[in-house]
Amino acid sequence: MKDASEMYIPTFQDMLDAHERIKPYIHRTPVLTSSFLNDLTGADLYFKCENFQKAGAFKVRGASNAVFGLDEEKAKRGVATHSSGNHALSLSYAAGRRGIPCHVVMPHSAPKAKKDAVRGYGGEITECEPSTSSREAVFAEVQERTGADFVHPYNDPRVIAGQGTCSRELMEQIEGLDIVIAPIGGGGMVSGTCLTLSNLAPEVNIYAAEPEQADDAARSLHAGHIIADDAPETVADGLKVPLKDLTWHFVSNHVTDILTASEQEIIDAMRLTWARMKIVMEASSAVPLATIIRNPDIFAGKRVGVIITGGNVDLGKLPWTQG
């Protein structure tokens, strides 16, 4: 693993530059509240709704920053990535807006809704097995064949700078937050949150939320080094990937703690949000609320920003209808 001296670590100015670059291609998403969920948790919850974002997820921020930051020569060869869904469709969206090719390696088990969205935005899919080792091996073949610029789903300074624009907006929209919490898989959103808040509002505590069945980030934080699981199984399909060196830098330096929730707690929180807030969100997006409900001692009495990361759901396979 590289140490921090060998990596380019994005700066606060990189985040500010990214926000200006991507503004024509993203939504400034709303912040919603629920008196029912406030009463349930004892906290004042402010949901930053990236499920209403272009392409249905926050990842369009980082993807757009990477795509529109390419010089003309690199852009001609297009971009490429490996992703279980939201980064794939976000990169396809951004590449389509710039009119350049996008090559995506996706596990064959990825939700049909996300595959359809990638193809709808013009992305070309190559399928792989649902494991980190398989996706990286297949991707190496695709990149060698195409010569496209690799935009990593999360371990990329351009992507992290773009994701940091979400919490910048949140801090402009809601004053006096005590805590911001977001889901964590590879750590791109959490790293962007760390980048922004450590500069803009260092007094705000940053928590990450993770499934118990894919808790490698929590184990990594407590062990003091990256622990990577190859193919964890969880309903939160967007949170199956491990931390990498760049995201580990932010997580290990700025995250207060990583909390976990069971599969049933995640499903219950997802269903509760659908029912009470009348919004469509992914299982991955429900993990923060599940951990808030599970840990009232941490969150009760606090003003909490909750990042809802995406809304790309396979409506034919809702988790509470599977049995």
Secondary structure, 3 states (H helix, E strand, C coil): CCCHHHCCCCCHHHHHHHHHHHHHHCCCCCEECCHHHHHHHCCEEEEEEHHHCHHHECHHHHHHHHHHCCCHHHHHCCEEEECCCHHHHHHHHHHHHHCCCEEEEEECCCCHHHHHHHHHCCCEEEEECCCHHHHHHHHHHHHHHHCCEECCCCCCHHHHHHHHHHHHHHHHHCCCCCEEEEECCCCHHHHHHHHHHHHHCCCCEEEEEEEHHHCHHHHHHHHCCCCCCCCCCCCCHHHCCCCCHHHHHHHHHHCCEEEEECHHHHHHHHHHHHHHHCCCCCHHHHHHHHHHHHCHHHHCCCEEEEEECECCCCHHHCHHHCC
